[in-house]
């Protein structure tokens, strides 16, 4: 299985999926499933230019480690002490304040190995991850957005803060190369997922790396879009489930990228709606007929979990439904 995304969405998904990963000589943990995961890979966007990641990127000329770090921790065998250590964020100290230990650890390993992808691999070994994490590219790239009013906004942080609607997204420089391991994982996959995550700053950037969208489109794997729960300020306000799929298809230059779309059907509480309404965000409209018109089969599930006023995917249910789809696919052996 290959899960593609970035930000909180991908790490949350991986945290649920790892319980279904089979290890040699043992059965996968978690609820019984007809199709345990033999090999799990996460492909992570590397365009963040804010916070601790942005500071390290500017000061050390390295790739932003934050999203990668969160995914490594999510897949770790033991989310106790070592994982807490990697996620620990310094609250004071000149030069240290705001940095997480895991980001600094990845920065140190990158300096030693001169190779960010090798630093990621070594960090994964230390945390005994149940899977592989690959940055979408090891090139130093920035996002640039063409807005509907014709203006251009450069940099992920500025794009997220922009009030305009995004028309098209670009990488600068364009045509950057993916890791060979990423393309190999996609070629071997029985199941490829994209989402959940910020549409324009977590999901689409992966598809703009040379060869990734083409590899997905040409794969015989089952391809599933995991729809977000809520719209996001300055990225997807007013966009329906089908609008998300159209944007992904358009940037991938594919007529149909997905076979299925996992869409939440659990209503959000009044309290959650009120909190998100402060940013003009709302639950994503499930326009099922429009999704089906794109050649995508919608799968409805109770995927919403509310955590202290935040909408999160119930990843155990998401993982179970994903594996059920694979086991029922006629072209795959269950």
Residue pairs with C-beta under 8 A, 6 or more apart in sequence:
1 17
1 37
1 39
1 40
1 41
1 189
1 190
1 191
1 192
1 193
1 322
2 41
2 42
2 43
2 185
2 186
2 189
2 191
2 192
2 193
2 221
3 10
3 13
3 14
3 17
3 40
3 41
3 42
3 43
3 192
3 193
4 10
4 42
4 43
4 136
4 192
4 193
4 194
4 203
4 206
4 212
4 216
5 13
5 42
5 43
5 44
5 45
5 193
5 194
5 195
5 196
5 197
5 202
5 203
5 206
6 44
6 45
6 48
6 67
6 197
6 198
6 201
6 202
6 203
6 205
6 206
7 45
7 67
7 197
7 198
7 201
7 202
8 70
8 197
9 195
9 196
9 197
9 198
9 202
9 226
9 228
9 313
10 42
10 44
10 67
10 71
10 196
10 197
10 202
11 67
11 70
11 71
11 73
11 74
12 74
12 196
12 312
12 313
12 315
13 193
13 196
13 226
13 313
13 315
13 318
13 319
14 40
14 42
14 71
14 74
14 75
14 131
15 74
15 75
15 315
16 313
16 314
16 315
16 316
16 318
16 319
17 37
17 40
17 131
17 315
17 319
17 322
18 40
18 74
18 75
18 129
18 130
18 131
19 28
19 29
19 30
19 316
19 319
20 28
20 29
20 30
20 33
20 36
20 37
20 319
20 320
20 323
21 28
21 36
21 37
21 38
21 39
21 40
21 130
21 131
22 28
22 36
22 37
22 38
23 130
27 36
28 36
28 37
30 316
30 319
31 316
31 320
33 320
33 323
33 324
33 327
34 323
34 324
34 327
34 334
35 323
35 324
35 326
35 327
35 334
36 323
37 323
39 131
39 132
39 185
39 188
40 75
40 130
40 131
40 132
41 131
41 132
41 133
41 134
41 181
41 182
41 185
41 189
42 71
42 75
42 131
42 132
42 133
42 134
43 134
43 135
43 136
43 182
43 185
43 206
43 212
44 67
44 68
44 71
44 133
44 134
44 135
44 136
45 67
45 136
45 201
45 202
45 203
45 205
45 206
46 63
46 64
46 67
46 68
46 135
46 136
46 137
46 138
46 141
47 64
47 141
47 142
47 143
47 156
47 171
47 201
47 205
48 54
48 57
48 64
48 66
48 67
48 156
49 57
49 58
49 64
49 142
49 155
49 156
49 157
50 156
50 157
51 66
51 98
52 66
52 89
52 98
52 99
52 100
52 103
53 64
53 65
53 66
53 67
53 103
54 64
54 157
55 98
55 99
56 62
56 64
56 65
56 99
56 103
56 104
56 107
57 63
57 64
57 140
60 107
60 110
60 111
61 140
62 107
62 110
62 116
63 110
63 116
63 135
63 138
63 140
65 102
65 103
65 106
65 107
65 110
65 116
66 100
66 103
67 202
68 106
68 120
68 133
68 135
69 86
69 87
69 100
69 102
69 103
69 106
69 123
70 87
71 133
72 86
72 102
72 120
72 123
72 124
72 127
72 129
72 133
73 79
73 83
73 86
73 87
73 102
73 127
75 124
75 127
75 129
75 130
75 131
75 133
76 82
76 83
76 127
76 128
76 129
76 130
77 127
77 128
77 129
77 130
78 127
78 128
82 126
82 127
83 127
85 101
85 102
86 100
86 101
86 102
86 105
86 123
86 127
87 100
87 101
87 102
88 100
88 101
88 102
89 98
89 99
89 100
89 101
90 96
90 97
90 98
90 99
90 100
90 101
91 97
102 123
105 123
106 116
106 119
106 120
106 123
109 118
109 119
109 122
109 123
110 116
110 119
112 119
113 119
113 122
115 138
116 135
116 138
117 134
117 135
117 138
117 179
117 181
120 133
120 134
120 135
121 132
124 132
124 133
132 181
132 185
134 179
134 181
134 182
134 185
135 179
136 178
136 182
136 205
136 206
136 209
136 212
137 176
137 177
137 178
137 179
137 209
138 179
139 173
139 176
139 177
141 171
141 172
141 173
141 176
141 205
142 154
142 155
142 156
142 171
142 172
143 154
143 155
143 156
143 159
143 169
143 170
143 171
143 172
143 200
143 201
143 205
144 152
144 153
144 154
144 169
144 170
144 171
144 172
145 152
145 153
145 154
145 159
145 162
145 166
145 167
145 168
145 169
145 170
145 200
146 152
146 166
146 167
146 168
146 169
146 170
147 153
147 162
147 164
147 165
147 166
147 167
148 164
148 165
148 166
148 167
149 164
151 164
153 159
153 162
153 164
154 172
156 201
159 166
159 200
159 201
159 234
160 198
160 201
160 234
160 235
161 234
162 234
163 234
165 237
166 200
166 235
168 250
168 251
169 200
169 204
169 205
169 208
169 251
170 208
171 205
171 208
171 209
174 208
175 210
176 209
176 210
177 209
177 210
177 211
178 209
178 210
178 211
178 212
182 212
183 211
183 212
183 215
186 192
186 212
186 215
186 216
186 219
186 221
187 215
187 219
189 219
189 221
190 221
190 222
190 326
190 332
191 221
191 222
191 223
191 224
191 322
191 323
191 325
191 326
192 216
192 219
192 221
192 222
192 223
192 224
193 223
193 224
193 225
193 226
193 322
194 203
194 206
194 207
194 216
194 223
194 224
194 225
194 226
194 248
194 257
194 258
195 203
195 225
195 226
195 227
195 228
195 244
196 226
196 227
196 228
196 229
196 313
197 203
197 228
198 232
198 235
198 236
199 228
199 232
199 235
199 236
199 239
199 244
199 247
199 248
200 235
200 236
200 247
201 235
203 248
204 247
204 248
204 251
206 212
207 213
207 216
207 248
207 251
207 252
208 251
213 251
213 252
213 253
213 254
213 257
216 223
216 252
216 254
216 257
217 252
217 254
217 257
220 331
222 259
222 260
222 325
222 326
222 329
222 332
223 257
223 258
223 259
223 260
224 258
224 259
224 260
224 261
224 262
224 322
224 325
225 244
225 245
225 248
225 257
225 258
225 260
225 261
225 262
225 296
226 261
226 262
226 313
226 318
227 241
227 244
227 261
227 262
227 263
227 264
227 284
227 286
228 236
228 244
228 284
229 264
229 268
229 283
229 284
229 303
229 304
229 311
229 312
229 313
230 268
230 276
230 281
230 282
230 283
230 284
230 311
231 237
231 238
231 239
231 281
231 282
231 283
231 284
232 281
233 279
233 280
233 281
236 243
236 244
236 284
237 280
237 281
239 247
239 284
240 284
240 285
240 286
240 287
240 290
241 261
241 263
241 284
241 285
241 286
241 287
241 288
241 290
241 291
241 298
242 287
242 290
242 291
242 293
242 294
244 284
245 257
245 258
245 261
245 291
245 294
245 296
246 294
248 257
248 258
249 255
249 256
249 257
249 294
256 294
256 295
256 296
258 296
259 296
259 297
260 296
260 297
260 298
260 299
260 325
261 291
261 296
261 297
261 298
261 299
262 299
262 301
262 303
262 318
262 321
262 322
263 284
263 286
263 288
263 291
263 298
263 299
263 300
263 301
263 303
264 283
264 284
264 286
264 300
264 301
264 302
264 303
264 304
264 313
265 286
265 300
265 301
265 302
265 303
266 302
266 303
266 304
267 283
267 304
268 276
268 283
268 304
268 306
268 311
269 306
271 309
272 306
272 309
272 311
273 282
273 283
275 309
276 282
276 311
286 298
286 300
288 298
291 298
292 298
299 321
299 325
301 317
301 318
301 321
302 314
302 317
303 313
303 314
303 317
303 318
304 311
304 312
304 313
304 314
305 311
305 312
305 313
305 314
306 312
326 332
326 334
327 334
328 334
